[in-house]
Every structure is written in structure tokens, then in C-alpha cells.
Amino acid sequence: MSKAHRGKGLQELPNHGRAECPLCKRVVKVLYEEKGENDAKVKVCKVCKAAIKHGKKKIAVS
């Protein structure tokens, strides 16, 4: 089977989903929403999402 629609949702996002992650300060795809301070949603990268899940990082974005 072909994979013609792979990544189609990324095409609709600004800059194809790429931005600076507020935690690690790298310019990567920031696709994952996590709850920050005051229940504000913050988009983070895949690596930071896993680190938050395992308790290695905490969101302290102002």
C-alpha cells in the first residue's frame, strides 16, 4: 500500500510544525501539548514530552 497521506496534517500547520521547543530550546517539530503553569497548554517536542512523562523535566515556562 502507498503512503500518500503521511504527514498531511503537518502541511497545514505553520512552518510545517517546526518551532523552538520552550524546554530544550531546539528548533524541532513541536507537536505535543502538555499542561504548563496555570493549566496553560504548552507545545513541546517529542523528547521533552517523554522526559516530562518520566519525571526528568518539569514545565516552568513563563
Buried (B, 14 or more C-beta within 10 A) or exposed (E): EEEEEEEEEEEEEEEEBBBEBBBEEEEBBBBBEBEBEEEEEBBBBEBBBEBBEEEEBEBEEE
